[in-house]
Amino acid sequence: MVKTIDKERLYGKYYKHKQSIIDFFTGAGTGLVISCCISPDSIRRTVILCIGIAMFFIGGVKKLRWDKDVVEYLEKQEKEQ
C-alpha cells in the first residue's frame, strides 16, 4: 500500500509539471499572438507573431502527448488491479 501511495505521488508531481509546461507554451503563445494583433506593422511584429504561433502549436502537441500518457497510465493502473 505504501508503494502504491509513493508511486501515485511521484506520478502526480510528474503530471503537474508537464501540465504547467503545456500551460506556459499555450498561454505565452496566445498572449504574443494577441499582442501582435494590436501593434503596428513591422518586422519585429512579424517575428514575434511567428514565435507566438510556434509556441501555441508546441503547447498543442505537448497536450496531445500528455493526454496519450494519461490514457496509458490509466490503462496500466486498470491492468494492475
PDB file with one MODEL, atoms N, CA, C and O in Angstrom:
MODEL        1
ATOM      1  N   MET A   1       0.826  -1.192   0.000  1.00  0.00           N
ATOM      2  CA  MET A   1       0.000   0.000   0.000  1.00  0.00           C
ATOM      3  C   MET A   1       0.872   1.257   0.000  1.00  0.00           C
ATOM      4  O   MET A   1       0.558   2.231  -0.685  1.00  0.00           O
ATOM      5  N   VAL A   2       1.961   1.236   0.765  1.00  0.00           N
ATOM      6  CA  VAL A   2       2.856   2.379   0.812  1.00  0.00           C
ATOM      7  C   VAL A   2       3.504   2.611  -0.553  1.00  0.00           C
ATOM      8  O   VAL A   2       3.671   3.754  -0.978  1.00  0.00           O
ATOM      9  N   LYS A   3       3.867   1.530  -1.234  1.00  0.00           N
ATOM     10  CA  LYS A   3       4.456   1.656  -2.569  1.00  0.00           C
ATOM     11  C   LYS A   3       3.473   2.287  -3.542  1.00  0.00           C
ATOM     12  O   LYS A   3       3.863   3.099  -4.381  1.00  0.00           O
ATOM     13  N   THR A   4       2.209   1.921  -3.436  1.00  0.00           N
ATOM     14  CA  THR A   4       1.185   2.488  -4.314  1.00  0.00           C
ATOM     15  C   THR A   4       1.039   3.980  -4.070  1.00  0.00           C
ATOM     16  O   THR A   4       0.940   4.756  -5.021  1.00  0.00           O
ATOM     17  N   ILE A   5       1.024   4.387  -2.821  1.00  0.00           N
ATOM     18  CA  ILE A   5       0.901   5.810  -2.481  1.00  0.00           C
ATOM     19  C   ILE A   5       2.110   6.581  -2.986  1.00  0.00           C
ATOM     20  O   ILE A   5       1.958   7.669  -3.542  1.00  0.00           O
ATOM     21  N   ASP A   6       3.305   6.035  -2.803  1.00  0.00           N
ATOM     22  CA  ASP A   6       4.518   6.696  -3.287  1.00  0.00           C
ATOM     23  C   ASP A   6       4.508   6.823  -4.807  1.00  0.00           C
ATOM     24  O   ASP A   6       4.898   7.855  -5.352  1.00  0.00           O
ATOM     25  N   LYS A   7       4.062   5.771  -5.487  1.00  0.00           N
ATOM     26  CA  LYS A   7       4.012   5.793  -6.946  1.00  0.00           C
ATOM     27  C   LYS A   7       3.027   6.862  -7.430  1.00  0.00           C
ATOM     28  O   LYS A   7       3.327   7.610  -8.361  1.00  0.00           O
ATOM     29  N   GLU A   8       1.863   6.929  -6.801  1.00  0.00           N
ATOM     30  CA  GLU A   8       0.870   7.927  -7.198  1.00  0.00           C
ATOM     31  C   GLU A   8       1.362   9.346  -6.912  1.00  0.00           C
ATOM     32  O   GLU A   8       1.095  10.263  -7.688  1.00  0.00           O
ATOM     33  N   ARG A   9       2.068   9.525  -5.821  1.00  0.00           N
ATOM     34  CA  ARG A   9       2.611  10.843  -5.500  1.00  0.00           C
ATOM     35  C   ARG A   9       3.666  11.255  -6.522  1.00  0.00           C
ATOM     36  O   ARG A   9       3.708  12.412  -6.938  1.00  0.00           O
ATOM     37  N   LEU A  10       4.515  10.318  -6.927  1.00  0.00           N
ATOM     38  CA  LEU A  10       5.540  10.588  -7.936  1.00  0.00           C
ATOM     39  C   LEU A  10       4.903  10.931  -9.277  1.00  0.00           C
ATOM     40  O   LEU A  10       5.300  11.909  -9.911  1.00  0.00           O
ATOM     41  N   TYR A  11       3.923  10.149  -9.722  1.00  0.00           N
ATOM     42  CA  TYR A  11       3.248  10.421 -10.988  1.00  0.00           C
ATOM     43  C   TYR A  11       2.492  11.746 -10.925  1.00  0.00           C
ATOM     44  O   TYR A  11       2.427  12.467 -11.921  1.00  0.00           O
ATOM     45  N   GLY A  12       1.927  12.070  -9.776  1.00  0.00           N
ATOM     46  CA  GLY A  12       1.204  13.330  -9.621  1.00  0.00           C
ATOM     47  C   GLY A  12       2.118  14.526  -9.841  1.00  0.00           C
ATOM     48  O   GLY A  12       1.737  15.477 -10.524  1.00  0.00           O
ATOM     49  N   LYS A  13       3.313  14.492  -9.274  1.00  0.00           N
ATOM     50  CA  LYS A  13       4.274  15.585  -9.473  1.00  0.00           C
ATOM     51  C   LYS A  13       4.693  15.670 -10.935  1.00  0.00           C
ATOM     52  O   LYS A  13       4.812  16.760 -11.495  1.00  0.00           O
ATOM     53  N   TYR A  14       4.914  14.521 -11.540  1.00  0.00           N
ATOM     54  CA  TYR A  14       5.329  14.476 -12.947  1.00  0.00           C
ATOM     55  C   TYR A  14       4.260  15.101 -13.832  1.00  0.00           C
ATOM     56  O   TYR A  14       4.570  15.925 -14.692  1.00  0.00           O
ATOM     57  N   TYR A  15       3.018  14.720 -13.629  1.00  0.00           N
ATOM     58  CA  TYR A  15       1.948  15.226 -14.481  1.00  0.00           C
ATOM     59  C   TYR A  15       1.640  16.694 -14.205  1.00  0.00           C
ATOM     60  O   TYR A  15       1.263  17.426 -15.120  1.00  0.00           O
ATOM     61  N   LYS A  16       1.792  17.132 -12.964  1.00  0.00           N
ATOM     62  CA  LYS A  16       1.599  18.558 -12.667  1.00  0.00           C
ATOM     63  C   LYS A  16       2.669  19.388 -13.358  1.00  0.00           C
ATOM     64  O   LYS A  16       2.380  20.468 -13.875  1.00  0.00           O
ATOM     65  N   HIS A  17       3.898  18.895 -13.369  1.00  0.00           N
ATOM     66  CA  HIS A  17       4.987  19.596 -14.042  1.00  0.00           C
ATOM     67  C   HIS A  17       4.727  19.670 -15.543  1.00  0.00           C
ATOM     68  O   HIS A  17       4.906  20.722 -16.156  1.00  0.00           O
ATOM     69  N   LYS A  18       4.311  18.566 -16.128  1.00  0.00           N
ATOM     70  CA  LYS A  18       4.008  18.542 -17.564  1.00  0.00           C
ATOM     71  C   LYS A  18       2.867  19.509 -17.888  1.00  0.00           C
ATOM     72  O   LYS A  18       2.924  20.214 -18.895  1.00  0.00           O
ATOM     73  N   GLN A  19       1.843  19.546 -17.054  1.00  0.00           N
ATOM     74  CA  GLN A  19       0.710  20.420 -17.295  1.00  0.00           C
ATOM     75  C   GLN A  19       1.131  21.893 -17.204  1.00  0.00           C
ATOM     76  O   GLN A  19       0.633  22.723 -17.964  1.00  0.00           O
ATOM     77  N   SER A  20       2.032  22.218 -16.292  1.00  0.00           N
ATOM     78  CA  SER A  20       2.479  23.608 -16.189  1.00  0.00           C
ATOM     79  C   SER A  20       3.287  24.026 -17.420  1.00  0.00           C
ATOM     80  O   SER A  20       3.205  25.178 -17.845  1.00  0.00           O
ATOM     81  N   ILE A  21       4.058  23.117 -17.991  1.00  0.00           N
ATOM     82  CA  ILE A  21       4.805  23.423 -19.215  1.00  0.00           C
ATOM     83  C   ILE A  21       3.835  23.652 -20.375  1.00  0.00           C
ATOM     84  O   ILE A  21       4.008  24.581 -21.163  1.00  0.00           O
ATOM     85  N   ILE A  22       2.825  22.805 -20.470  1.00  0.00           N
ATOM     86  CA  ILE A  22       1.818  22.966 -21.525  1.00  0.00           C
ATOM     87  C   ILE A  22       1.110  24.299 -21.378  1.00  0.00           C
ATOM     88  O   ILE A  22       0.923  25.016 -22.362  1.00  0.00           O
ATOM     89  N   ASP A  23       0.715  24.638 -20.160  1.00  0.00           N
ATOM     90  CA  ASP A  23       0.035  25.906 -19.921  1.00  0.00           C
ATOM     91  C   ASP A  23       0.926  27.098 -20.258  1.00  0.00           C
ATOM     92  O   ASP A  23       0.448  28.107 -20.776  1.00  0.00           O
ATOM     93  N   PHE A  24       2.220  26.982 -19.965  1.00  0.00           N
ATOM     94  CA  PHE A  24       3.144  28.068 -20.293  1.00  0.00           C
ATOM     95  C   PHE A  24       3.200  28.307 -21.794  1.00  0.00           C
ATOM     96  O   PHE A  24       3.061  29.441 -22.252  1.00  0.00           O
ATOM     97  N   PHE A  25       3.403  27.239 -22.561  1.00  0.00           N
ATOM     98  CA  PHE A  25       3.531  27.400 -24.008  1.00  0.00           C
ATOM     99  C   PHE A  25       2.247  27.931 -24.638  1.00  0.00           C
ATOM    100  O   PHE A  25       2.295  28.849 -25.456  1.00  0.00           O
ATOM    101  N   THR A  26       1.116  27.370 -24.272  1.00  0.00           N
ATOM    102  CA  THR A  26      -0.133  27.830 -24.891  1.00  0.00           C
ATOM    103  C   THR A  26      -0.491  29.236 -24.429  1.00  0.00           C
ATOM    104  O   THR A  26      -0.958  30.047 -25.229  1.00  0.00           O
ATOM    105  N   GLY A  27      -0.281  29.530 -23.168  1.00  0.00           N
ATOM    106  CA  GLY A  27      -0.603  30.868 -22.658  1.00  0.00           C
ATOM    107  C   GLY A  27       0.295  31.942 -23.219  1.00  0.00           C
ATOM    108  O   GLY A  27      -0.180  32.997 -23.638  1.00  0.00           O
ATOM    109  N   ALA A  28       1.590  31.686 -23.231  1.00  0.00           N
ATOM    110  CA  ALA A  28       2.526  32.675 -23.773  1.00  0.00           C
ATOM    111  C   ALA A  28       2.325  32.845 -25.273  1.00  0.00           C
ATOM    112  O   ALA A  28       2.389  33.962 -25.787  1.00  0.00           O
ATOM    113  N   GLY A  29       2.086  31.752 -25.971  1.00  0.00           N
ATOM    114  CA  GLY A  29       1.843  31.843 -27.410  1.00  0.00           C
ATOM    115  C   GLY A  29       0.595  32.647 -27.717  1.00  0.00           C
ATOM    116  O   GLY A  29       0.593  33.478 -28.626  1.00  0.00           O
ATOM    117  N   THR A  30      -0.459  32.403 -26.969  1.00  0.00           N
ATOM    118  CA  THR A  30      -1.699  33.153 -27.160  1.00  0.00           C
ATOM    119  C   THR A  30      -1.498  34.628 -26.849  1.00  0.00           C
ATOM    120  O   THR A  30      -1.983  35.492 -27.580  1.00  0.00           O
ATOM    121  N   GLY A  31      -0.790  34.917 -25.776  1.00  0.00           N
ATOM    122  CA  GLY A  31      -0.519  36.308 -25.413  1.00  0.00           C
ATOM    123  C   GLY A  31       0.285  37.040 -26.470  1.00  0.00           C
ATOM    124  O   GLY A  31      -0.004  38.195 -26.784  1.00  0.00           O
ATOM    125  N   LEU A  32       1.288  36.383 -27.019  1.00  0.00           N
ATOM    126  CA  LEU A  32       2.090  37.007 -28.069  1.00  0.00           C
ATOM    127  C   LEU A  32       1.270  37.276 -29.324  1.00  0.00           C
ATOM    128  O   LEU A  32       1.391  38.340 -29.931  1.00  0.00           O
ATOM    129  N   VAL A  33       0.436  36.316 -29.715  1.00  0.00           N
ATOM    130  CA  VAL A  33      -0.379  36.493 -30.915  1.00  0.00           C
ATOM    131  C   VAL A  33      -1.381  37.627 -30.719  1.00  0.00           C
ATOM    132  O   VAL A  33      -1.577  38.442 -31.621  1.00  0.00           O
ATOM    133  N   ILE A  34      -2.007  37.687 -29.568  1.00  0.00           N
ATOM    134  CA  ILE A  34      -2.987  38.749 -29.305  1.00  0.00           C
ATOM    135  C   ILE A  34      -2.307  40.112 -29.268  1.00  0.00           C
ATOM    136  O   ILE A  34      -2.845  41.087 -29.793  1.00  0.00           O
ATOM    137  N   SER A  35      -1.130  40.187 -28.652  1.00  0.00           N
ATOM    138  CA  SER A  35      -0.439  41.478 -28.595  1.00  0.00           C
ATOM    139  C   SER A  35       0.004  41.933 -29.982  1.00  0.00           C
ATOM    140  O   SER A  35       0.074  43.133 -30.248  1.00  0.00           O
ATOM    141  N   CYS A  36       0.299  40.997 -30.854  1.00  0.00           N
ATOM    142  CA  CYS A  36       0.692  41.356 -32.223  1.00  0.00           C
ATOM    143  C   CYS A  36      -0.490  41.888 -33.028  1.00  0.00           C
ATOM    144  O   CYS A  36      -0.304  42.644 -33.981  1.00  0.00           O
ATOM    145  N   CYS A  37      -1.679  41.502 -32.653  1.00  0.00           N
ATOM    146  CA  CYS A  37      -2.861  41.970 -33.386  1.00  0.00           C
ATOM    147  C   CYS A  37      -3.092  43.467 -33.210  1.00  0.00           C
ATOM    148  O   CYS A  37      -3.669  44.113 -34.085  1.00  0.00           O
ATOM    149  N   ILE A  38      -2.646  44.022 -32.087  1.00  0.00           N
ATOM    150  CA  ILE A  38      -2.891  45.447 -31.837  1.00  0.00           C
ATOM    151  C   ILE A  38      -1.648  46.312 -32.044  1.00  0.00           C
ATOM    152  O   ILE A  38      -1.717  47.531 -31.885  1.00  0.00           O
ATOM    153  N   SER A  39      -0.541  45.719 -32.388  1.00  0.00           N
ATOM    154  CA  SER A  39       0.676  46.500 -32.595  1.00  0.00           C
ATOM    155  C   SER A  39       0.804  46.916 -34.064  1.00  0.00           C
ATOM    156  O   SER A  39       0.241  46.271 -34.949  1.00  0.00           O
ATOM    157  N   PRO A  40       1.548  47.997 -34.316  1.00  0.00           N
ATOM    158  CA  PRO A  40       1.716  48.451 -35.709  1.00  0.00           C
ATOM    159  C   PRO A  40       2.579  47.481 -36.520  1.00  0.00           C
ATOM    160  O   PRO A  40       3.362  46.707 -35.969  1.00  0.00           O
ATOM    161  N   ASP A  41       2.413  47.545 -37.832  1.00  0.00           N
ATOM    162  CA  ASP A  41       3.167  46.657 -38.719  1.00  0.00           C
ATOM    163  C   ASP A  41       4.666  46.935 -38.646  1.00  0.00           C
ATOM    164  O   ASP A  41       5.110  48.080 -38.736  1.00  0.00           O
ATOM    165  N   SER A  42       5.430  45.858 -38.482  1.00  0.00           N
ATOM    166  CA  SER A  42       6.891  45.948 -38.519  1.00  0.00           C
ATOM    167  C   SER A  42       7.447  44.537 -38.636  1.00  0.00           C
ATOM    168  O   SER A  42       6.721  43.551 -38.505  1.00  0.00           O
ATOM    169  N   ILE A  43       8.733  44.461 -38.880  1.00  0.00           N
ATOM    170  CA  ILE A  43       9.381  43.147 -38.975  1.00  0.00           C
ATOM    171  C   ILE A  43       9.408  42.485 -37.597  1.00  0.00           C
ATOM    172  O   ILE A  43       9.246  41.270 -37.481  1.00  0.00           O
ATOM    173  N   ARG A  44       9.610  43.283 -36.571  1.00  0.00           N
ATOM    174  CA  ARG A  44       9.630  42.752 -35.210  1.00  0.00           C
ATOM    175  C   ARG A  44       8.282  42.096 -34.879  1.00  0.00           C
ATOM    176  O   ARG A  44       8.239  41.027 -34.269  1.00  0.00           O
ATOM    177  N   ARG A  45       7.199  42.737 -35.281  1.00  0.00           N
ATOM    178  CA  ARG A  45       5.862  42.182 -35.046  1.00  0.00           C
ATOM    179  C   ARG A  45       5.704  40.843 -35.760  1.00  0.00           C
ATOM    180  O   ARG A  45       5.147  39.902 -35.195  1.00  0.00           O
ATOM    181  N   THR A  46       6.182  40.752 -36.977  1.00  0.00           N
ATOM    182  CA  THR A  46       6.065  39.522 -37.745  1.00  0.00           C
ATOM    183  C   THR A  46       6.854  38.389 -37.089  1.00  0.00           C
ATOM    184  O   THR A  46       6.376  37.256 -37.023  1.00  0.00           O
ATOM    185  N   VAL A  47       8.048  38.689 -36.609  1.00  0.00           N
ATOM    186  CA  VAL A  47       8.874  37.676 -35.944  1.00  0.00           C
ATOM    187  C   VAL A  47       8.190  37.206 -34.662  1.00  0.00           C
ATOM    188  O   VAL A  47       8.117  36.006 -34.394  1.00  0.00           O
ATOM    189  N   ILE A  48       7.695  38.145 -33.881  1.00  0.00           N
ATOM    190  CA  ILE A  48       7.035  37.786 -32.621  1.00  0.00           C
ATOM    191  C   ILE A  48       5.751  36.999 -32.893  1.00  0.00           C
ATOM    192  O   ILE A  48       5.417  36.076 -32.151  1.00  0.00           O
ATOM    193  N   LEU A  49       5.034  37.365 -33.957  1.00  0.00           N
ATOM    194  CA  LEU A  49       3.836  36.628 -34.327  1.00  0.00           C
ATOM    195  C   LEU A  49       4.177  35.176 -34.681  1.00  0.00           C
ATOM    196  O   LEU A  49       3.468  34.256 -34.274  1.00  0.00           O
ATOM    197  N   CYS A  50       5.242  34.975 -35.426  1.00  0.00           N
ATOM    198  CA  CYS A  50       5.678  33.614 -35.777  1.00  0.00           C
ATOM    199  C   CYS A  50       6.086  32.826 -34.537  1.00  0.00           C
ATOM    200  O   CYS A  50       5.764  31.645 -34.414  1.00  0.00           O
ATOM    201  N   ILE A  51       6.788  33.473 -33.629  1.00  0.00           N
ATOM    202  CA  ILE A  51       7.195  32.806 -32.384  1.00  0.00           C
ATOM    203  C   ILE A  51       5.965  32.443 -31.557  1.00  0.00           C
ATOM    204  O   ILE A  51       5.898  31.354 -30.986  1.00  0.00           O
ATOM    205  N   GLY A  52       4.995  33.350 -31.492  1.00  0.00           N
ATOM    206  CA  GLY A  52       3.771  33.076 -30.742  1.00  0.00           C
ATOM    207  C   GLY A  52       2.985  31.912 -31.316  1.00  0.00           C
ATOM    208  O   GLY A  52       2.491  31.063 -30.573  1.00  0.00           O
ATOM    209  N   ILE A  53       2.871  31.870 -32.622  1.00  0.00           N
ATOM    210  CA  ILE A  53       2.160  30.760 -33.264  1.00  0.00           C
ATOM    211  C   ILE A  53       2.904  29.450 -33.025  1.00  0.00           C
ATOM    212  O   ILE A  53       2.282  28.420 -32.764  1.00  0.00           O
ATOM    213  N   ALA A  54       4.228  29.486 -33.112  1.00  0.00           N
ATOM    214  CA  ALA A  54       5.031  28.276 -32.865  1.00  0.00           C
ATOM    215  C   ALA A  54       4.849  27.795 -31.420  1.00  0.00           C
ATOM    216  O   ALA A  54       4.700  26.597 -31.177  1.00  0.00           O
ATOM    217  N   MET A  55       4.861  28.725 -30.469  1.00  0.00           N
ATOM    218  CA  MET A  55       4.681  28.340 -29.065  1.00  0.00           C
ATOM    219  C   MET A  55       3.299  27.735 -28.842  1.00  0.00           C
ATOM    220  O   MET A  55       3.154  26.760 -28.104  1.00  0.00           O
ATOM    221  N   PHE A  56       2.292  28.310 -29.477  1.00  0.00           N
ATOM    222  CA  PHE A  56       0.934  27.803 -29.342  1.00  0.00           C
ATOM    223  C   PHE A  56       0.848  26.372 -29.873  1.00  0.00           C
ATOM    224  O   PHE A  56       0.231  25.516 -29.239  1.00  0.00           O
ATOM    225  N   PHE A  57       1.456  26.106 -31.024  1.00  0.00           N
ATOM    226  CA  PHE A  57       1.431  24.759 -31.589  1.00  0.00           C
ATOM    227  C   PHE A  57       2.274  23.782 -30.777  1.00  0.00           C
ATOM    228  O   PHE A  57       1.909  22.613 -30.652  1.00  0.00           O
ATOM    229  N   ILE A  58       3.391  24.239 -30.224  1.00  0.00           N
ATOM    230  CA  ILE A  58       4.191  23.370 -29.352  1.00  0.00           C
ATOM    231  C   ILE A  58       3.357  22.961 -28.142  1.00  0.00           C
ATOM    232  O   ILE A  58       3.371  21.797 -27.742  1.00  0.00           O
ATOM    233  N   GLY A  59       2.637  23.906 -27.564  1.00  0.00           N
ATOM    234  CA  GLY A  59       1.754  23.587 -26.445  1.00  0.00           C
ATOM    235  C   GLY A  59       0.676  22.594 -26.832  1.00  0.00           C
ATOM    236  O   GLY A  59       0.338  21.702 -26.053  1.00  0.00           O
ATOM    237  N   GLY A  60       0.135  22.746 -28.032  1.00  0.00           N
ATOM    238  CA  GLY A  60      -0.891  21.809 -28.502  1.00  0.00           C
ATOM    239  C   GLY A  60      -0.358  20.407 -28.698  1.00  0.00           C
ATOM    240  O   GLY A  60      -1.014  19.429 -28.337  1.00  0.00           O
ATOM    241  N   VAL A  61       0.830  20.306 -29.269  1.00  0.00           N
ATOM    242  CA  VAL A  61       1.444  18.988 -29.478  1.00  0.00           C
ATOM    243  C   VAL A  61       1.767  18.339 -28.135  1.00  0.00           C
ATOM    244  O   VAL A  61       1.529  17.147 -27.941  1.00  0.00           O
ATOM    245  N   LYS A  62       2.307  19.123 -27.218  1.00  0.00           N
ATOM    246  CA  LYS A  62       2.603  18.587 -25.881  1.00  0.00           C
ATOM    247  C   LYS A  62       1.327  18.143 -25.178  1.00  0.00           C
ATOM    248  O   LYS A  62       1.332  17.153 -24.446  1.00  0.00           O
ATOM    249  N   LYS A  63       0.237  18.868 -25.394  1.00  0.00           N
ATOM    250  CA  LYS A  63      -1.048  18.496 -24.796  1.00  0.00           C
ATOM    251  C   LYS A  63      -1.531  17.160 -25.341  1.00  0.00           C
ATOM    252  O   LYS A  63      -2.019  16.323 -24.583  1.00  0.00           O
ATOM    253  N   LEU A  64      -1.400  16.953 -26.645  1.00  0.00           N
ATOM    254  CA  LEU A  64      -1.805  15.676 -27.230  1.00  0.00           C
ATOM    255  C   LEU A  64      -0.975  14.524 -26.672  1.00  0.00           C
ATOM    256  O   LEU A  64      -1.513  13.462 -26.356  1.00  0.00           O
ATOM    257  N   ARG A  65       0.324  14.731 -26.551  1.00  0.00           N
ATOM    258  CA  ARG A  65       1.187  13.688 -25.990  1.00  0.00           C
ATOM    259  C   ARG A  65       0.866  13.432 -24.530  1.00  0.00           C
ATOM    260  O   ARG A  65       0.891  12.288 -24.078  1.00  0.00           O
ATOM    261  N   TRP A  66       0.561  14.505 -23.779  1.00  0.00           N
ATOM    262  CA  TRP A  66       0.238  14.382 -22.367  1.00  0.00           C
ATOM    263  C   TRP A  66      -1.048  13.585 -22.191  1.00  0.00           C
ATOM    264  O   TRP A  66      -1.136  12.730 -21.309  1.00  0.00           O
ATOM    265  N   ASP A  67      -2.047  13.864 -23.030  1.00  0.00           N
ATOM    266  CA  ASP A  67      -3.296  13.108 -22.971  1.00  0.00           C
ATOM    267  C   ASP A  67      -3.046  11.630 -23.251  1.00  0.00           C
ATOM    268  O   ASP A  67      -3.638  10.763 -22.609  1.00  0.00           O
ATOM    269  N   LYS A  68      -2.172  11.347 -24.208  1.00  0.00           N
ATOM    270  CA  LYS A  68      -1.835   9.964 -24.528  1.00  0.00           C
ATOM    271  C   LYS A  68      -1.154   9.289 -23.330  1.00  0.00           C
ATOM    272  O   LYS A  68      -1.460   8.139 -23.015  1.00  0.00           O
ATOM    273  N   ASP A  69      -0.232   9.997 -22.662  1.00  0.00           N
ATOM    274  CA  ASP A  69       0.438   9.447 -21.490  1.00  0.00           C
ATOM    275  C   ASP A  69      -0.552   9.162 -20.360  1.00  0.00           C
ATOM    276  O   ASP A  69      -0.441   8.143 -19.679  1.00  0.00           O
ATOM    277  N   VAL A  70      -1.508  10.049 -20.163  1.00  0.00           N
ATOM    278  CA  VAL A  70      -2.501   9.856 -19.104  1.00  0.00           C
ATOM    279  C   VAL A  70      -3.350   8.623 -19.394  1.00  0.00           C
ATOM    280  O   VAL A  70      -3.624   7.831 -18.492  1.00  0.00           O
ATOM    281  N   VAL A  71      -3.766   8.457 -20.641  1.00  0.00           N
ATOM    282  CA  VAL A  71      -4.564   7.284 -21.009  1.00  0.00           C
ATOM    283  C   VAL A  71      -3.759   6.012 -20.789  1.00  0.00           C
ATOM    284  O   VAL A  71      -4.284   5.031 -20.262  1.00  0.00           O
ATOM    285  N   GLU A  72      -2.491   6.017 -21.185  1.00  0.00           N
ATOM    286  CA  GLU A  72      -1.642   4.841 -20.970  1.00  0.00           C
ATOM    287  C   GLU A  72      -1.474   4.542 -19.485  1.00  0.00           C
ATOM    288  O   GLU A  72      -1.496   3.382 -19.075  1.00  0.00           O
ATOM    289  N   TYR A  73      -1.306   5.591 -18.678  1.00  0.00           N
ATOM    290  CA  TYR A  73      -1.153   5.417 -17.228  1.00  0.00           C
ATOM    291  C   TYR A  73      -2.421   4.819 -16.625  1.00  0.00           C
ATOM    292  O   TYR A  73      -2.349   3.919 -15.788  1.00  0.00           O
ATOM    293  N   LEU A  74      -3.580   5.318 -17.050  1.00  0.00           N
ATOM    294  CA  LEU A  74      -4.839   4.797 -16.518  1.00  0.00           C
ATOM    295  C   LEU A  74      -5.060   3.343 -16.932  1.00  0.00           C
ATOM    296  O   LEU A  74      -5.539   2.536 -16.135  1.00  0.00           O
ATOM    297  N   GLU A  75      -4.711   3.006 -18.175  1.00  0.00           N
ATOM    298  CA  GLU A  75      -4.832   1.615 -18.623  1.00  0.00           C
ATOM    299  C   GLU A  75      -3.892   0.714 -17.830  1.00  0.00           C
ATOM    300  O   GLU A  75      -4.246  -0.416 -17.492  1.00  0.00           O
ATOM    301  N   LYS A  76      -2.702   1.213 -17.537  1.00  0.00           N
ATOM    302  CA  LYS A  76      -1.731   0.451 -16.757  1.00  0.00           C
ATOM    303  C   LYS A  76      -2.271   0.217 -15.342  1.00  0.00           C
ATOM    304  O   LYS A  76      -2.112  -0.870 -14.786  1.00  0.00           O
ATOM    305  N   GLN A  77      -2.903   1.230 -14.767  1.00  0.00           N
ATOM    306  CA  GLN A  77      -3.465   1.098 -13.429  1.00  0.00           C
ATOM    307  C   GLN A  77      -4.606   0.076 -13.401  1.00  0.00           C
ATOM    308  O   GLN A  77      -4.749  -0.670 -12.433  1.00  0.00           O
ATOM    309  N   GLU A  78      -5.418   0.045 -14.465  1.00  0.00           N
ATOM    310  CA  GLU A  78      -6.510  -0.913 -14.528  1.00  0.00           C
ATOM    311  C   GLU A  78      -5.980  -2.348 -14.619  1.00  0.00           C
ATOM    312  O   GLU A  78      -6.546  -3.264 -14.023  1.00  0.00           O
ATOM    313  N   LYS A  79      -4.883  -2.536 -15.374  1.00  0.00           N
ATOM    314  CA  LYS A  79      -4.307  -3.874 -15.505  1.00  0.00           C
ATOM    315  C   LYS A  79      -3.728  -4.367 -14.182  1.00  0.00           C
ATOM    316  O   LYS A  79      -3.796  -5.559 -13.881  1.00  0.00           O
ATOM    317  N   GLU A  80      -3.153  -3.448 -13.385  1.00  0.00           N
ATOM    318  CA  GLU A  80      -2.559  -3.842 -12.105  1.00  0.00           C
ATOM    319  C   GLU A  80      -3.603  -4.236 -11.083  1.00  0.00           C
ATOM    320  O   GLU A  80      -3.321  -5.015 -10.173  1.00  0.00           O
ATOM    321  N   GLN A  81      -4.800  -3.709 -11.224  1.00  0.00           N
ATOM    322  CA  GLN A  81      -5.845  -4.019 -10.229  1.00  0.00           C
ATOM    323  C   GLN A  81      -6.597  -5.209 -10.617  1.00  0.00           C
ATOM    324  O   GLN A  81      -7.512  -5.620  -9.904  1.00  0.00           O
TER     325      GLN A  81
ENDMDL
END
